[in-house]
Amino acid sequence: MFAQSLIPKPQPTACSLEESERGDASTDFVMVSVLLIALVAIILQLSYALYTRNIVLDAANAGARYGALYDRSPDEGVERTRAIITGALPASYAENISYSVQYRQGTRVLAMEVRAPLPVLGPLGLPDSTTVHAYAIYPEYSKAKNASETNAPSATPEPDSSMPEGGEK
């Protein structure tokens, strides 16, 4: 045993160094590519979550504005919101839509609320974890206001016959 430790070990040759490092590049590639794929998947999922929130928020805004129109009802605003969401996202995102008519600082407002899942794995997510609110002011049309507008002179001036088509003399 002692005699073996005194015998010098042979020095590695150039050929044996190449053989000892063989396969290192492929293992490095696998480790780096797994991390890179995970990073790309996380970025894509975050992008999808932001896209989902933006679609739901835009749909709530459009539905609130539509439902607050003079000749529309809040229920029609809810249906408009549902149609916009289901046009871009799965139908499960449009299941929980509600509205309320509120008064804020003396102004009548239609408030639209949409609760949707937060996508965690693709479109699958935690139910009702994202809530967005949208508000639209009701236009105020009263009989007195409409009557005064019909008797008032026109806000647009009558065309001048001495002016050419372009509007300049």
FIMARBA-908775 format. One line per field, with one value per residue: x, y, z negated of N, C-alpha, C, CB in turn; residue in three letters; residue number from 1. Coordinates in steps of 0.2 Angstrom, whole numbers, plus 2048, in hexadecimal, padded with zeros to 3 digits. Glycine has a CB too. Layout:
BEGIN
n_east: (X  ...)
n_north: (Y  ...)
n_up: (Z  ...)
ca_east: (X  ...)
ca_north: (Y  ...)
ca_up: (Z  ...)
c_east: (X  ...)
c_north: (Y  ...)
c_up: (Z  ...)
cb_east: (X  ...)
cb_north: (Y  ...)
cb_up: (Z  ...)
residuo: (ALA  ...)
num: (NUM  ...)
end
This chain:
BEGIN
n_east: (804  809  814  80D  809  815  818  818  80A  804  805  7F8  7F4  7F1  7E7  7E0  7DB  7D1  7C8  7C4  7BC  7B2  7A1  79E  799  78D  786  786  77F  772  76F  76F  766  75A  758  756  74B  742  742  73D  730  72B  72B  722  716  714  712  706  6FD  6FD  6F7  6EB  6E5  6E5  6DC  6D0  6CE  6CD  6C1  6B8  6B8  6B3  6A6  6A0  6A0  697  68C  688  682  676  66B  66C  66E  674  675  677  684  68B  68A  691  69D  6A0  6A0  6AB  6B5  6B4  6B7  6C5  6CB  6CA  6B9  6B7  6BC  6B3  6A9  6A5  69E  699  68E  68B  681  687  689  694  69B  68F  68C  685  68B  690  696  6A1  6A6  6B2  6B6  6C3  6CD  6DE  6EB  6F5  6FB  6FD  6ED  6E7  6E2  6E1  6D1  6C7  6D1  6D5  6D0  6C7  6C2  6B7  6B1  6A3  69C  68B  682  679  669  65D  64B  64A  656  658  64D  651  65C  657  651  65B  667  670  67F  689  68F  686  689  693  68E  697  6A3  6AF  6B0  6BB  6BC  6C3  6C6)
n_north: (7FA  806  807  809  816  81D  81B  825  82D  82B  839  842  841  84A  845  83E  848  84E  844  843  84F  84D  84E  858  864  861  85E  86B  872  86C  86F  87D  880  87B  884  890  88D  88C  899  8A0  89A  8A0  8AD  8AD  8A9  8B3  8BE  8B9  8BA  8C8  8CC  8C6  8CC  8D9  8D8  8D4  8E0  8E9  8E5  8E6  8F4  8F8  8F1  8F8  905  903  8FE  909  912  91D  916  909  8FA  8F6  8E8  8E5  8EA  8E1  8D5  8D9  8DB  8CD  8C8  8CE  8C9  8BB  8BA  8BB  8B3  8A4  89E  89D  8A8  8B1  8AF  8B5  8C3  8D3  8E1  8F2  900  90F  91E  92B  938  93F  93B  930  920  912  903  8F6  8E6  8D9  8C9  8BE  8AF  8AE  8AB  89D  891  891  894  88F  893  89B  89C  8AB  8B4  8BF  8D0  8DC  8ED  8F8  908  912  922  926  92E  93D  940  94B  950  95E  962  95D  964  971  970  96E  97A  983  98C  986  97E  97D  987  98E  98A  995  99D  9A5  99F  994  982  97D  985  990  9A1)
n_up: (800  7FC  804  811  810  811  81E  82D  834  845  850  857  868  877  87E  874  86D  875  876  869  867  86F  874  86C  872  877  86B  865  86E  86D  860  860  86A  864  85A  862  869  85F  85A  866  866  85B  85D  868  862  859  862  868  85D  85B  867  866  85B  861  86C  865  85D  867  86D  862  861  86E  86D  862  867  872  86C  865  86E  875  87B  877  86C  85C  85C  869  86A  862  86A  876  870  86D  87A  880  878  879  887  887  87D  873  86F  861  85B  85C  853  847  846  841  83D  837  833  82E  824  825  81E  821  82E  839  83C  845  83F  843  840  841  83E  840  844  83F  84A  848  84C  85C  863  858  847  837  831  832  82D  832  833  83B  83D  845  84A  84F  854  853  860  85E  862  862  862  862  865  872  878  878  880  88C  88F  88F  899  8A7  8A5  8AE  8BB  8C9  8DA  8E3  8F2  8FA  8F8  8FF  902  8FB  8EF  8ED  8F1)
ca_east: (800  80E  818  809  808  81B  819  815  805  806  802  7F3  7F5  7EC  7E1  7DC  7D7  7CB  7C4  7C1  7B8  7AD  79A  79D  795  786  783  785  779  76C  76E  76E  75F  754  757  754  744  73E  741  738  729  728  729  71C  710  712  70F  6FF  6F9  6FC  6F3  6E4  6E3  6E3  6D6  6CA  6CD  6CA  6BA  6B4  6B7  6AE  69F  69E  69E  691  686  686  680  66F  666  66E  66D  67A  676  67A  68B  68E  68A  696  6A4  6A0  6A1  6B2  6BA  6B4  6BA  6CC  6CD  6C5  6B3  6B7  6BE  6AD  6A3  6A3  69E  693  68E  687  680  689  689  69A  69B  689  68C  683  691  690  69D  6A1  6AB  6B3  6BB  6C6  6D3  6E5  6EE  6FB  6FE  6F9  6E7  6E4  6E4  6DD  6CA  6C5  6D6  6D7  6CA  6C8  6BC  6B6  6AB  6A1  697  685  681  673  665  656  647  64B  65D  656  649  655  661  653  64F  661  66A  675  686  68D  68D  683  68E  693  68E  69C  6A9  6B0  6B0  6C1  6BB  6C7  6C4)
ca_north: (800  80C  807  80B  81D  820  81B  82B  82C  82E  83F  841  843  84F  841  83C  84E  84F  83F  845  855  84B  84E  85E  869  85F  85F  872  874  86A  873  884  880  87A  88B  894  88B  88E  8A1  8A2  899  8A4  8B4  8AD  8A9  8BA  8C1  8B7  8BC  8CF  8CC  8C4  8D2  8DF  8D6  8D4  8E7  8ED  8E2  8E9  8FB  8F8  8F0  8FE  90B  901  8FE  910  916  91F  911  902  8F9  8F2  8E1  8E4  8EB  8DB  8D1  8DC  8D9  8C6  8C6  8D0  8C4  8B4  8BA  8BB  8AF  89F  8A0  89D  8AE  8B6  8AD  8B9  8CA  8D6  8E8  8F5  907  913  925  92D  93F  942  939  929  91C  90A  8FF  8EF  8E2  8D3  8C5  8B9  8AC  8B0  8A5  89B  88D  892  897  88D  897  89B  89F  8B1  8B7  8C6  8D4  8E3  8F1  8FD  90D  917  927  926  934  940  943  94C  953  965  963  95C  969  977  96F  96F  981  987  98D  981  97F  97D  98D  98D  98B  99C  99C  9A8  99B  98E  97C  97C  988  996  9A6)
ca_up: (800  7FB  80B  816  80F  813  825  830  839  84B  852  85C  86F  87A  880  86F  86A  879  874  862  868  874  872  868  876  877  865  864  873  86A  85A  862  86E  860  857  867  86B  859  85A  86B  864  855  861  86C  85E  856  867  869  857  85C  86D  864  857  865  86F  860  85B  86D  86E  85D  863  873  86B  85E  86C  876  868  862  873  874  87D  875  865  859  85E  870  869  860  870  87A  86D  86E  881  881  874  87C  88D  887  878  872  86C  85A  859  85C  84F  841  848  83D  83E  832  834  828  824  823  81E  824  835  83A  83F  846  83D  846  83C  844  83A  845  841  841  84D  844  850  862  861  851  842  831  832  82F  82A  835  833  83E  83C  84A  848  855  851  857  863  85B  866  85E  867  862  869  879  87B  879  886  893  891  890  8A0  8A9  8A3  8B4  8BF  8CF  8DF  8E7  8F9  8FD  8F7  903  8FF  8F6  8E9  8ED  8F6)
c_east: (804  812  814  809  80F  81C  815  810  807  802  7FD  7F5  7F0  7E6  7DD  7D8  7D1  7C6  7C0  7BC  7B2  7A6  799  798  78E  782  782  77F  773  76A  76C  767  759  753  754  74D  73F  73D  73D  731  726  727  723  716  70F  70F  707  6FB  6F8  6F7  6EC  6E1  6E1  6DD  6D0  6C9  6CA  6C3  6B5  6B3  6B2  6A7  69C  69B  697  68B  683  683  678  66A  668  66D  673  67B  679  682  68E  68F  690  69D  6A5  6A3  6A9  6B7  6BA  6B7  6C2  6CF  6C8  6BF  6B3  6B9  6B9  6A7  6A1  6A4  698  694  68A  687  682  688  690  69A  695  688  68A  689  68F  696  69C  6A7  6AC  6B8  6BD  6CC  6D9  6E9  6F4  6FF  6FB  6F3  6E4  6E6  6E0  6D7  6C9  6CB  6D8  6D0  6CB  6C1  6BC  6B0  6AA  69C  691  684  67A  66F  65E  652  648  651  65B  652  64D  65A  65D  651  655  664  66F  67C  68B  68A  68A  689  68D  693  694  6A3  6AA  6B0  6B5  6C0  6BF  6C5  6C9)
c_north: (806  80C  80A  813  820  820  821  829  82E  834  83E  844  847  84B  83F  842  84F  84A  840  84A  853  84B  854  863  867  85F  866  874  872  86E  87A  885  87F  881  890  893  88D  896  8A3  8A0  89D  8AB  8B3  8AC  8AF  8BE  8C0  8BA  8C4  8D0  8CB  8C9  8D8  8DE  8D7  8DC  8EB  8EB  8E5  8F1  8FC  8F6  8F5  903  909  901  904  914  917  919  90A  901  8F6  8EB  8E0  8E6  8E5  8D6  8D3  8DA  8D1  8C4  8C8  8CB  8BD  8B4  8BA  8B5  8A9  8A1  8A0  8A4  8B3  8B3  8B1  8C1  8CD  8DE  8EB  8FD  90B  91A  927  935  942  940  932  925  915  907  8F8  8EC  8DB  8CF  8BF  8B5  8AF  8AA  8A3  896  88D  895  895  891  897  89F  8A6  8B5  8BE  8CA  8DA  8E7  8F7  902  911  91B  926  92D  937  943  944  950  95B  966  962  961  96F  976  970  976  986  987  988  983  980  983  98A  98E  992  99B  99F  9A4  995  988  97B  980  98E  99B  9A8)
c_up: (800  802  810  816  811  81B  828  834  83F  84D  857  863  871  87C  87A  86C  86F  877  86D  862  86D  871  86E  86C  876  871  863  868  870  864  85B  866  86A  85C  85C  869  865  859  860  869  85F  859  865  868  85B  85C  868  863  858  862  86A  860  85C  869  86B  85E  861  86E  869  85F  869  871  867  862  870  872  865  868  872  875  87C  86E  862  85B  865  86F  867  866  875  877  86E  875  882  87E  878  884  88D  882  877  86E  865  857  859  858  84A  843  844  83E  838  834  82E  829  821  824  822  82B  835  83E  83F  844  83F  842  840  840  83F  841  843  844  84A  849  857  860  85B  84C  83C  832  82E  82B  82D  836  836  83E  842  848  84E  852  856  85A  860  860  862  863  867  866  871  87C  87C  87F  88C  894  891  897  8A1  8A7  8A9  8B9  8C6  8D4  8E2  8EE  8FD  8FC  8FC  8FF  8FA  8EF  8E8  8F2  8FB)
cb_east: (7FB  813  81A  802  807  821  815  81B  7FE  804  808  7EC  7F7  7EF  7E4  7E0  7DC  7CD  7C7  7C6  7BB  7AF  799  7A3  798  785  787  78C  77A  76C  774  773  75F  756  75D  758  743  741  748  73B  729  72E  72F  71C  712  719  713  6FF  6FD  702  6F5  6E5  6E8  6E9  6D6  6CC  6D4  6CE  6BA  6B7  6BE  6B0  6A0  6A3  6A4  693  687  68C  680  66D  665  676  667  67A  66F  677  68C  689  683  695  6A3  69A  69D  6B3  6B8  6AD  6B8  6CF  6CE  6C8  6AD  6BC  6C4  6AB  6A5  6A8  69D  694  68B  68A  679  690  683  6A0  6A1  689  693  67C  697  68D  69E  6A2  6A9  6B6  6B8  6C8  6D3  6E9  6EF  6FA  6FE  6F8  6E2  6E6  6E4  6E1  6C5  6BF  6DC  6DA  6C7  6CA  6BC  6B6  6AD  69E  69A  67F  680  675  663  658  640  64C  662  653  643  659  664  64D  64B  667  66D  674  689  68C  692  67D  68E  699  687  69D  6AA  6B7  6B0  6C7  6BC  6CF  6C2)
cb_north: (800  80B  800  808  81F  81C  814  82F  82F  828  844  844  83D  852  83A  839  855  84E  838  847  85B  844  848  862  86A  857  85C  876  870  862  873  887  87B  875  88D  894  884  88C  8A4  89E  891  8A5  8B6  8A6  8A3  8BD  8C0  8AF  8BB  8D2  8C7  8BD  8D4  8E0  8CF  8D0  8EA  8EB  8DB  8E8  8FE  8F4  8E9  900  90D  8FA  8F9  913  913  925  912  901  8F4  8F3  8DD  8E9  8F0  8D7  8D1  8E4  8DB  8C3  8CA  8D7  8C3  8B1  8C1  8C1  8B3  899  89B  897  8B1  8B7  8A6  8B8  8CB  8D5  8EB  8F5  909  911  928  92A  942  949  93B  928  91D  908  900  8EF  8E1  8D3  8C2  8BC  8A4  8B3  8A6  898  885  88B  896  885  89E  89F  89A  8B0  8B2  8C5  8D5  8E2  8F5  8FA  911  913  92E  924  934  944  93E  951  952  968  95F  955  96B  979  968  96B  984  984  994  97F  97A  976  992  991  986  9A0  99E  9AF  999  98F  977  97E  984  994  9AD)
cb_up: (7FA  7F5  80C  816  808  810  828  833  836  851  854  85A  873  880  883  869  86B  881  874  85D  86A  877  86E  866  87D  87A  85F  866  87A  868  855  866  873  85A  854  86D  86C  853  85C  872  862  850  865  870  858  854  86E  869  851  85E  872  85F  852  86A  872  85A  859  873  86D  856  865  879  867  859  870  879  862  85F  87A  877  885  877  864  852  85E  874  864  85B  874  87B  865  86C  886  87E  86D  87C  890  885  871  86E  86F  858  85E  864  84C  83B  850  836  844  82B  837  826  820  826  821  824  839  83D  83B  84D  835  84E  835  84C  834  84B  844  83A  855  83E  84D  866  867  850  844  82B  831  82A  82A  83D  82C  846  836  851  842  85B  851  853  86B  855  86C  858  864  85B  867  87A  876  872  885  892  88B  88B  8A1  8B0  89E  8B8  8C0  8D1  8E4  8E4  8FC  8FA  8F0  907  904  8F9  8E3  8ED  8F3)
residuo: (MET  PHE  ALA  GLN  SER  LEU  ILE  PRO  LYS  PRO  GLN  PRO  THR  ALA  CYS  SER  LEU  GLU  GLU  SER  GLU  ARG  GLY  ASP  ALA  SER  THR  ASP  PHE  VAL  MET  VAL  SER  VAL  LEU  LEU  ILE  ALA  LEU  VAL  ALA  ILE  ILE  LEU  GLN  LEU  SER  TYR  ALA  LEU  TYR  THR  ARG  ASN  ILE  VAL  LEU  ASP  ALA  ALA  ASN  ALA  GLY  ALA  ARG  TYR  GLY  ALA  LEU  TYR  ASP  ARG  SER  PRO  ASP  GLU  GLY  VAL  GLU  ARG  THR  ARG  ALA  ILE  ILE  THR  GLY  ALA  LEU  PRO  ALA  SER  TYR  ALA  GLU  ASN  ILE  SER  TYR  SER  VAL  GLN  TYR  ARG  GLN  GLY  THR  ARG  VAL  LEU  ALA  MET  GLU  VAL  ARG  ALA  PRO  LEU  PRO  VAL  LEU  GLY  PRO  LEU  GLY  LEU  PRO  ASP  SER  THR  THR  VAL  HIS  ALA  TYR  ALA  ILE  TYR  PRO  GLU  TYR  SER  LYS  ALA  LYS  ASN  ALA  SER  GLU  THR  ASN  ALA  PRO  SER  ALA  THR  PRO  GLU  PRO  ASP  SER  SER  MET  PRO  GLU  GLY  GLY  GLU  LYS)
num: (1  2  3  4  5  6  7  8  9  10  11  12  13  14  15  16  17  18  19  20  21  22  23  24  25  26  27  28  29  30  31  32  33  34  35  36  37  38  39  40  41  42  43  44  45  46  47  48  49  50  51  52  53  54  55  56  57  58  59  60  61  62  63  64  65  66  67  68  69  70  71  72  73  74  75  76  77  78  79  80  81  82  83  84  85  86  87  88  89  90  91  92  93  94  95  96  97  98  99  100  101  102  103  104  105  106  107  108  109  110  111  112  113  114  115  116  117  118  119  120  121  122  123  124  125  126  127  128  129  130  131  132  133  134  135  136  137  138  139  140  141  142  143  144  145  146  147  148  149  150  151  152  153  154  155  156  157  158  159  160  161  162  163  164  165  166  167  168  169)
end
